[in-house]
Amino acid sequence: MSTRIGLVGAGFIAGRHVESLTALDGVTVAGVADPQADRAQRLAERAGARAYATWEDLLGGETLDALYVCVPPHQHGAVEDAAVDAGLPLFVEKPLATDLPTAERLATRIEAAGLLTAVGYHWRYLDTLEQARALLADAPPRLLLGAWLDKAPNVPWWARQDQSGGQTVEQATHLLDVGRVLAGEVTGGFATGGRSPDGPGDVLDVCTASLRFASGAVGTFSNSCVAPRGYRIGVQVVAPGLGLDLTEHDLRITDAAGERTVPRQRDPIAAEDAAFVAAVRGEGDDVRAPYAEALRTHRLAVAVARAAADGGTVQL
Ligand SMILES: NC(=O)c1ccc[n+]([C@@H]2O[C@H](COP(=O)([O-])OP(=O)(O)OC[C@H]3O[C@@H](n4cnc5c(N)ncnc54)[C@H](O)[C@@H]3O)[C@@H](O)[C@H]2O)c1
């Protein structure tokens, strides 16, 4: 029997998920909901699905096995509540919300319901991240340098603090997540940031944080959205006798043997979708960022963003 999936939101990332979901055997994208009717219609056509104006209509109109939530950060809450009420497995795009209370509240409900969830921290499915972890098993990280230096994405909600949560929460969260995967939990630190009067929007356009990990490692994570394009997006790691430079595309390894660059072998978004669908079918157990795990990264991102905006100290 086919696994029937509904999508809420028909923007950029929903399109990426449709691409990988429709390539999987035994998956039907049954419905797509978006208040922008042309988008819902276009993506539904691509997926062979029905278009809906709202997620309420989608949930009422289709029998589903799982729901993808691909909405802007400020639209999280009610749709996840409805999925919990319906006992519907949930794939939620990062960030979990613009704020922490919404995500904490949903996490409590999801936990109580025992709902299967996955969150779109797709860097966790980079085979190159797995390779980095293997190399670091014998030489634990001492220093991490994360940077997301980019331009502001051209979507209407992104540069609005109340709609996106700002760049650290919205984008650099991927790097903080990688930092947690490679070096473990952060215990505290400091952050500072700034906002240009000329924008974009009302978000901090520069932010930098110095963080301590429970392991004794330290790291700096910086982001800016005033670069002309994405020219540096990744995490560098220094460990005894080892240097690593991970981007979404490849891993540069520096060790006693010299330097080599390993390109990634698989599309991490396709891999995360395949893992989620397998879990929904009861055929797999490789969801790497369930909601509760993603919440730990979101907590860190919110703490860094808050410290950068008004205080300096990262409080976890
Ligand atoms: N994992 C990744 O690397 C990755 C990449 C891009 C985007 N994202 C995340 O995905 C989310 C969406 O980003 P995007 O780039 O697709 O944005 P987008 O603006 O292209 O698409 C969002 C869509 O959601 C729709 N929408 C808004 N409120 C809705 C609601 N209540 N119900 C249904 N649809 C609604 C909008 O009309 C829009 O079409 C963001 O949180 C973003 O951070 C993740």
PDBQT file of the ligand as one rigid body, heavy atoms in Angstrom, charges set to zero:
ROOT
HETATM    1  N1  LIG A 401      16.440  22.366   5.490  1.00  0.00    +0.000 N 
HETATM    2  C1  LIG A 401      16.846  23.399   4.780  1.00  0.00    +0.000 C 
HETATM    3  O1  LIG A 401      18.005  23.528   4.450  1.00  0.00    +0.000 OA
HETATM    4  C2  LIG A 401      15.879  24.444   4.374  1.00  0.00    +0.000 A 
HETATM    5  C3  LIG A 401      16.073  25.154   3.171  1.00  0.00    +0.000 A 
HETATM    6  C4  LIG A 401      15.142  26.142   2.844  1.00  0.00    +0.000 A 
HETATM    7  C5  LIG A 401      14.094  26.424   3.710  1.00  0.00    +0.000 A 
HETATM    8  N2  LIG A 401      13.973  25.732   4.875  1.00  0.00    +0.000 N 
HETATM    9  C6  LIG A 401      12.931  26.071   5.852  1.00  0.00    +0.000 C 
HETATM   10  O2  LIG A 401      11.651  25.789   5.334  1.00  0.00    +0.000 OA
HETATM   11  C7  LIG A 401      10.740  26.793   5.752  1.00  0.00    +0.000 C 
HETATM   12  C8  LIG A 401      10.090  27.398   4.514  1.00  0.00    +0.000 C 
HETATM   13  O3  LIG A 401      11.114  27.988   3.719  1.00  0.00    +0.000 OA
HETATM   14  P1  LIG A 401      10.929  28.202   2.146  1.00  0.00    +0.000 P 
HETATM   15  O4  LIG A 401      12.250  28.637   1.644  1.00  0.00    +0.000 OA
HETATM   16  O5  LIG A 401      10.253  27.060   1.531  1.00  0.00    +0.000 OA
HETATM   17  O6  LIG A 401       9.946  29.469   2.182  1.00  0.00    +0.000 OA
HETATM   18  P2  LIG A 401       8.949  29.970   1.025  1.00  0.00    +0.000 P 
HETATM   19  O7  LIG A 401       8.579  31.353   1.382  1.00  0.00    +0.000 OA
HETATM   20  O8  LIG A 401       9.544  29.667  -0.309  1.00  0.00    +0.000 OA
HETATM   21  O9  LIG A 401       7.681  29.005   1.203  1.00  0.00    +0.000 OA
HETATM   22  C9  LIG A 401       6.861  29.031   2.326  1.00  0.00    +0.000 C 
HETATM   23  C10 LIG A 401       5.435  28.788   1.846  1.00  0.00    +0.000 C 
HETATM   24  O10 LIG A 401       4.591  28.565   2.984  1.00  0.00    +0.000 OA
HETATM   25  C11 LIG A 401       3.355  29.151   2.697  1.00  0.00    +0.000 C 
HETATM   26  N3  LIG A 401       2.619  29.346   3.949  1.00  0.00    +0.000 N 
HETATM   27  C12 LIG A 401       2.710  30.360   4.842  1.00  0.00    +0.000 A 
HETATM   28  N4  LIG A 401       1.863  30.145   5.858  1.00  0.00    +0.000 NA
HETATM   29  C13 LIG A 401       1.218  28.982   5.603  1.00  0.00    +0.000 A 
HETATM   30  C14 LIG A 401       0.222  28.239   6.274  1.00  0.00    +0.000 A 
HETATM   31  N5  LIG A 401      -0.263  28.651   7.455  1.00  0.00    +0.000 N 
HETATM   32  N6  LIG A 401      -0.232  27.108   5.713  1.00  0.00    +0.000 NA
HETATM   33  C15 LIG A 401       0.253  26.673   4.529  1.00  0.00    +0.000 A 
HETATM   34  N7  LIG A 401       1.214  27.330   3.837  1.00  0.00    +0.000 NA
HETATM   35  C16 LIG A 401       1.692  28.476   4.374  1.00  0.00    +0.000 A 
HETATM   36  C17 LIG A 401       3.687  30.428   1.980  1.00  0.00    +0.000 C 
HETATM   37  O11 LIG A 401       2.569  30.932   1.240  1.00  0.00    +0.000 OA
HETATM   38  C18 LIG A 401       4.839  29.977   1.078  1.00  0.00    +0.000 C 
HETATM   39  O12 LIG A 401       4.404  29.541  -0.188  1.00  0.00    +0.000 OA
HETATM   40  C19 LIG A 401      11.544  27.792   6.583  1.00  0.00    +0.000 C 
HETATM   41  O13 LIG A 401      11.419  27.505   7.937  1.00  0.00    +0.000 OA
HETATM   42  C20 LIG A 401      12.967  27.537   6.160  1.00  0.00    +0.000 C 
HETATM   43  O14 LIG A 401      13.914  27.774   7.169  1.00  0.00    +0.000 OA
HETATM   44  C21 LIG A 401      14.815  24.742   5.210  1.00  0.00    +0.000 A 
ENDROOT
TORSDOF 0
